[in-house]
Amino acid sequence: MFTGIITDIGTVTSVEQRGDLRMVISCNYDMDSVAIGASIACSGVCLTVVDKGEGWFAIDASAETISRTARGLWQNGARLNLERALKVGDELGGHIVTGHVDGIGQIIATDPVGDSWKVVVSTPAALAPYIAAKGSITVDGISLTVNEIEDQLDQTAHFTLNIIPHTAEMTTLDSVHVGREVNLEIDVLARYLKRMEDLRAR
């Protein structure tokens, strides 16, 4: 379980195709405090630490994980938003995040507004009903608030985010560009609502 508050930015330093994709990620965490088998969210994807050393950890990403997440994350030099798993008693500064990606969005517009950036993301039709104005959304592991949402004729939706300078500085949203894919996780309550709606539709 996570909160969507990013605590480090890691960099993929090694990629090796085994049965799964083994990746080494550099970080600033004290790895003595991270156990083998611990969970770390990597740009919104809950992954398991399978090896570690000073300033780095390794994870295995399955073909299923690769196919269901944004392109460009799992290659040498990629920057990843990192968050260690929530401990009982930790401050819940964002919202409840599971680290399970529900779909892939795409940035379709970015505009400066004051010191911040207005970012518009296109979401797949399957997720559109579960995103609401002033609700929470996880974008590449970052807990954010939806400012506005506009439904489209093809059943997709465009939602707007306001990225303040602090968020940009502390995450990989310091380099947003049109066309970039992002991992999306809907609010956990909306996830259960989605399940109930799917069952009703059968």
Buried (B, 14 or more C-beta within 10 A) or exposed (E): BBBBBBBBBBBBBEBEEEEBBBBBBBBEBEBEEBEEEBBBBBBBBBBBBBEBEEBBBBBBBEEEBBEBBBEEBBEEEBBBBBBBBBEEEEEEEBBBBBBBBBBBBBBEEBEEEEEBBBBBBBBBEEBBBBBBEEBBBBBBBBBBEBBEBEEEEEEBBBBBBBBEEEBBEBBBBBEBEEEBBBBBBBBBEBBEBBEEEEEEEE
